[in-house]
C-alpha cells in the first residue's frame, strides 16, 4: 500500500468516530482526491462546506503536522497519474494513441484487462467467495444497488442472479424512489453494492442505511480506501486499471459472475428448475433468434 492508499485507508477507518465537521472534511477528501491535489485549501473548504481550520485539524488527526503536508501526498499521486479527472484521462488517451499507434494501444488495453482479472483472483480466494455466497443463502432477500457507471453491471447481476433465485431486487430500478425500494429491508436481508471511485454518493448512503438496519452488506469496489468500504461487512476488491478515460469494469464483472456461480453451487435443484422454466418461457415466446427464420 503506497502513501496515498495508506492515507485514504486511515481516513476511512477514523471518519466514523470524528466530530461532524471533521467527518464531513474526511468524506470530501475520500471522494474528491483530485480536488485536494489541485485546489487551494480555501476552495476545498468551500466546496466541502466545512470551516477552513478543520482541514488542519483533520491532517493532525491522521498524523500530519499541517494540511499542506497531507495535500502533498495527493499532489504526488496526481503527478504519478493516479488521480486525475475524466477530461484529463481522455486527453491522455488521445495523445497516447497518436504517439504510440494502434498496436501499442491495443497491447495496453489487453494488458490492463488481463491484469485486472488476475488481480481479482489474487485478492479473492475460493474460501472468501464461497463464504459470501453461503451468507447470501441464509438471507431472506438480496437487494442490489449501483449507480452511474456501475448501474449496467448491477442490471447484469440482477439478470443472471434473478435466473437463480426470485429473491433479488434492484434498488432504484426504473427510476423508482430509493426509499420506496428499501422500506422492507431489515436484518434478514442482504445488500450487494457496486461502486468504483469516485463512488456514487447514493450507493454509499444506501449501504450505510442497510448496515444500520442490520442487513448483511457486501461491497464490490476498487480499494479498501473507497468510501463504500467503510460501510460494508464484506469487501470484494476489483482492480480498475485502464488506458481508457474511464475505469475498467472487467474485474467487477468477473466478481459478479463468480458470485452468482458460487451461489448456484450452494443451492438446490429449485434453482435449476427455475432456470428450466425461464428457458422454456423464453423459447415459447420466441425471444431467441431462430436460425431458420428470415431477418
N, C-alpha and C positions, 0 to 999 in steps of 0.2 A: 504494500500500500504506500503510494507516494504521499508527499506532504499535503497536497490538496485533498486527496481522498481521506487522509487522517483528520484534517480539519472538518470536512463535511461529516465524517463519521462521529466526531466529537460533538458537533452541533446537533446532530440527530439524537444522540443519546441524552444530552443535557437539556434540550429545549423544553421538554415536558415539565421540568422542575424549576424553570426560570420564572421570574415575575412577568406579568403580562407584556410590558413594553419590551423587555429583553427577548421574550419568546417571539414577539412579532418581528423583531430585528433578526433573530436567528432564522425564522422562516423565510424572510426575504433573501438572506444570504444563501440559503439552501436552494431556493427556487430561481435565483437570478445571479448566478456567479459571474456571468458576463458583465452585468451592470456594476458589480463590485469591482471588477478589474478595470473598467473603463470610465466610470463616472466618479465625480468627487463625492466625498462623504456627505456633504450638504445635499447633493442631488439624490443620493441613495436614501438618506433620511427622509427627504421629501416624498420620494416615491413610496417608501415603506410606511409613511405617515407615523413616524416614530421620532421623538425629540433627539436632536443631534448627539448629546452626551452619552446616550445609551449605546452607541456603537463602540466607543472606547471601553465602556463598562463590559460589553459583551466580549470584546477582544481579551480583556484581562480575565474574564471568567473561563476562557478556554486556553489560558497560558501565554498570551502575548502581552507585551508591555504597552503597545498602542494599537489603534485601529490601522495605522499606516503599516505596521509590521504584518498584520493579518492580511491587509489588502495586497501586499507584495506576493503572498502565496497565490492569490487569484491572478495577479498580473503575469506571473511566471507560467501559470497554466495556460493562459491565453497565448503567450508568446510561443509556447510549445505546441499550439494548435489544438488544445484540449477543450476549450470553452469559448466558442465563437457562435455568432448568430447564423440563421439560415441564409440571409443575403450574402454574408461573407463566405460561407461554405459554397454557395452556388458560384460565386465569383472565382473561388479557388478551383472548383471543378472545371470551369470553363478554361481557366489558364492552364491547368494541368493537362487537360485534353488536347489543347492546341500545342503545348510544348512536347508532350510525350508521344502522341499519336495513338491510334486505335489499339494496337497490340498491348502496349504498356497499360493503358486504361482498362482494357479487358482483364489483364492479369491482376490489376489492383482490386477490381470487383470480385474476381474469383477468389483471391487470397483472403479478402475480408469475409466473404460468405463462408468459406471453409473454416476460417479461424473462429468465426462466431459459433458455428455448430460444434466445433471441437471444444470451445470454451464452455458451452452448456454441459457437455458430458464430463469435462474436467471438474466442474463445480457441483454437479448434481449426480450423486451415485444412485445405484438401484435401491438402496435402503431408504434414502430420503424420498424419492418419488413414490415408492411403494407405500411408505408410511403416510404420505399426504393423501394418496388415493384411498387408503384404508380409513383415514379420518373422514373423508368425504362420504364414504358409505354409511357412516354412523350418523349422518346428519339428515334431518327431515327434508330440507330443500337446499339447493345450491343456487345462490344468486351470482350474477356476473356483472361486472362494471368495467368499462373502459371508454374513454372519451377522446376526442380529437383524432390524432393519427392512430391511436390504439383501437378505435371503435370497430373497424372492419375485422380485426383479428378476434375481438370478443364475439362478433357475429359468427365468425368461423367456429369458435369454441362452442357457441350455442348450437350451431348447426350440427356438428358431429357429436357433441355431448348429448344433445336432445334426441339423437337416434338411440343412445344407450339407456337413457332414463327420461321419464316425463317430468322429473322433479328439478328442472332447470328453468331459470327465468333471467332475462337481462334487464337490468335497471335502466330506466330511461329509454326503453325501446319505442320506436315510432314516435318520438317526441313527447313521451309521457312525462309528467311532473315527477321528479325523483322521489319526493316524499310519499307520493301515492304508491309507488312500487315497493317501498320499504316498510309500509305500515305494519305488516305481519312478521317482519324479520325479528327473530329473537335467538336465545341461546341454543335452540335446537337446530339452527341453520348454519350454513357456511356461505362465505362470500369470497369469490375469486376476483382479484383486481389486477388489471394490466395498466401500467403507467411507466413510460420511459421519460427520463429527464430531458427537457423541462416538463415535470409531471403536470397533468391537468389538475387544477385545484379541486374540481368536483369529485374526482376519483379519490383523492386523499381524504376529503371530507366524508364521503360515504364509508370509506374504510374505518375512519375514526368512530363514526356513529355505530357501525356494526360491531366494533370491538367493545364499545361502551355497553351494548346490549347483550354481550356475552357470546356472540356468534364466533365461530372459527373463521379467521380472516387469513387468506393466502394471497401473497403479493408476488406478481411477476414483474420484475423491474431490473434495471441495469446496474445497480450499485447498492450496497448497504448504507451508503450515504444519501440515497434517494429519500425524499420526504415521505414517500409511501412506506419505506422500510420501517419507519418508526411506529407505524400504525397497524402492523400485521403480526400474526402469530408465526407464520412460516414464510420465508423468503426464498423464491426461486430466481436465481440470477441469470439474466440473458445478456451476453455481450452485444453491443450495438455498433461496432466499428463499421464504417463505410466510407469509401471515397466520394460518395454522393453528398448532396447538400442536406439529406435527411437521414436520421438514424435508421439502421437496419433492423428489420423485424424477423430476420431469418432465425435467429436464436430463440426468440419468443414463440415463433411458430413451431419449432422443434419441441419446446416445452409443452405447448398446448397438445400436440399430437401424442407425446409421450404420456402426459397426464391422463388423457382420455383412454389411451391403450391400457394403462395400468388399472384404471377404474374398471374397464371391461374385464380384465383378468380377475379382479377381486369380486366380481358379481356372480350372478347365477344365470340359469337358462332363460329367465324372463327378459333379459336384455336381448338375447338372440331372437327370441320370439317377437319382441317389439320391432327389431330391425327387419325381420321377415315380413311383418305386417306393413311396415313403411314401404319396403321394396315392392310388395305386391300392389299397394295402392298407387305408387308412382307409375308402375307399368300399366295398370288398368286405366289410368288417367292419361296415358300417352305422354308422360313427361320426359321420357328419354328419346333420343334420336333413333329412329328405326332405319337401319341400313337399307331396307327395301323401299323406303319412301322417297318420293321426289322432294327436292327442296321447296 
